């Protein structure tokens, strides 16, 4: 059964040019919101045909490509190799700009446990735990992320049907429960490196992420 969502509304819209370290450039229409249930400052980046202030297509005629992307300061900003967050963000912006849609930048660092706790979890991973086991060892959930605000943001943007850019089945399940119809699940690339191989293996084995890794059964 769908959950009843508190209503959120668009607070501000502003156009921002984006440039990535590899030289890729595009333009985004940034949206902030009133009424998000956790009170945090989440953003929706309208890209491609959703980057214009006017004359955008009706969102449910052609469902937009949407990626809910959880903030990762270490990976998104500083290029940490312990995860694949930065490369996924870069990939998502270009693919959504080409297809038309939204990147939802969600302020839930470390699978929802926060930046300092994420660094504590890194220390435990250095001792042999994987990324999920480390969160649990800290007395937290293996993955505390909640996509209620993502569904609220989409509703405020007039979007009820999406093509979901994600390898994570939990995102699709939560959005579906929250009243967002996922008409297609579009996988992201596999950004494998020696530094994040164990991290990606844990995502595949613990959380059923759709990752084609040669060393995961």
N, C-alpha and C positions, 0 to 999 in steps of 0.2 A: 504494500500500500504506500502511495506517495505521502511524504511528510508535508505538513502545511508550513510554508515558508513565511517568516515575517517580511514585510515589504521593504525593499531598499530602493533608493532613487539615485539618479546620477546627480552628483554635486557640481562637478566642474569638468569641462572638456577643453583640451588644449593640444595643438599640433606641435610635435617635437621631432626634429630630424635625428636619426640614429646613425652612429658609425661604430663599427666593431674593429678590434685590433687587426684583423686580416684585411681591412679595407672595405668590407661590405657596408653599403649605406642604404637606408630606406627612410620612410617617414611613417610615424605612428600618431594616431589620435588617442591621447591618454585620457582616461575617465577615472575620476574619483567618485566616491559614493557616500551617501547618508544612509544610516540604518543597518549597517552590517552587524551581524549578531555578536561578533567578538570585539567590536570597537577598534579594530586595527586598520591601518592605512593600506589596504590592498588596492591594486591598480589593474585596470583592463587596458591593454594596448590594442587599439583597432588598427589592423594592418591590411595592405592591399586595398580592395574596394571598400573596406570599413575604415580607412584612414581619412576619408573626406568628411567634412562637417555636414555636407548635404548630398543629396542624390545617391545615397547608399541603397543597395538592393534590399528588398524586404527580406529579413533574416531567415524566415521560414520557407521562402520560395526555394532558395539554394542554401541549405544549411551551412553555416560557416565552419571553417576548420578552427578548432579551439584546442588550446593546450593550457590546462591549469599547471603552472610551474611554481613549485615551492622554492622560496628564496633560499639561496646558498651563498652567503657572503664569500666564503673561502673559494668556492668554485666559480661562481658567476663573475666576481669582481677581480679576485687575485689569481685565478687560474690554477687553483689547487688540482693536483693530479690524483687525489685520493678518491675522487668521485667522477661521475660523467656529467655533472650538472651544467658546467659552463658550455661544453660542446652541445649538449641538448638544447640549451637556451639559444645558442647561435643558430643551430639547425632550425629550431622551431620558428624563429623570427623570419628567416628567409622563406621557409615553406609556407607559412601563413600569409606572408606578403604576396607570394605568388598565387595562392588559392583564394585569398580573402577570408578574414576571420579575426579572431581575438586571441591574444596571449594574456592569460590571467596570472598576474604576478602576485603570489600569495605569501604573506609574511609569516611563514611557519617553518622556520629554520630547524634543521636536524630532525626531520620527520615530526615536527611539532614540539620538540623538547627545548628548543632555544639554542642560541649560539654557544654559551658557556658550557651547557650540558653536552652539546655535540662535541666540544673539544675534550670534555671528560670522557666521552665515549671513544674518541680517538685514542686516548691513552690506554683504555682497556683493550681496544683492538690491537694496539702494539704488543699487548700481552697475550694475544692469541684468540680473543673473541671476534666474532664477525659483527657487522654493523647492527644487526637486530639483537643479537645476544648482549651486546654492550649496552644498548638502551635498557633492556630488561634488568641487567645487573645494576643499573643505576636506580632501579625502582620505578622505571617509567614503562609505558607501553612500547612494544616493538615498533609500532608506527601509530602516532597519535594524530595524524593529520585528519582534518575534517573538512569536507568540501561544501558545507552549507553556504559559506560566503560565496563560493564560486557559483552555486546555483542562484543565489540572490543577485549577484552581479549580472549573470546572463538574463535573468528575468527583467532587471532594470533596463537592460539593453534591448529588450523585446525578443530575446532568443529563447526558444523552447526546444529546438531540434539542432543537434550538432554532429559534425564529424569530429571525433575525439582523437587528437594526436597524442598518443600515449601507449606505452607498453604495459601499463599497470592496470590490471583488471579491477582493483579496488576503486579507482577513480570512476570507471564506467558504472560499477555497481552503486556507488554512492550517488552519483548524478542521477541515475535512473530512479533510485528511491526518492530523490528530492524533486522529481517531476521533470527532469531534463531528458528528452529522448535522444539516445545515442544511436544515430542511424548508421554509423560506420565507425569502426576503430581502425585508425591509421597508425601503424607502428613507426617509431622513431628509429634512427640508425643505431648501431651498436658501436659505441665509442670506447673500444677496448684498448687498454695500455697495460704494460707490466705493473704499473702502480695501482691500477684500479681493478685488476682481474679478480681478486678475492671479493671485492665489493660487489661487482656485477654478478659473480656466482651466487652470492648470498641473496641478491634480489631475485634471481631466477629460482633458487631452491626454496627460500623462505616465503616469498610473496608472489610466486607464479608469474613474474614479469616475463613477457614474451621476448626473450633474448636468445638468439642463436649463438650459443657459446660452445666451442668444440670440446671443452672439458667438463660440461655439465650434462649429466645423463638425461 
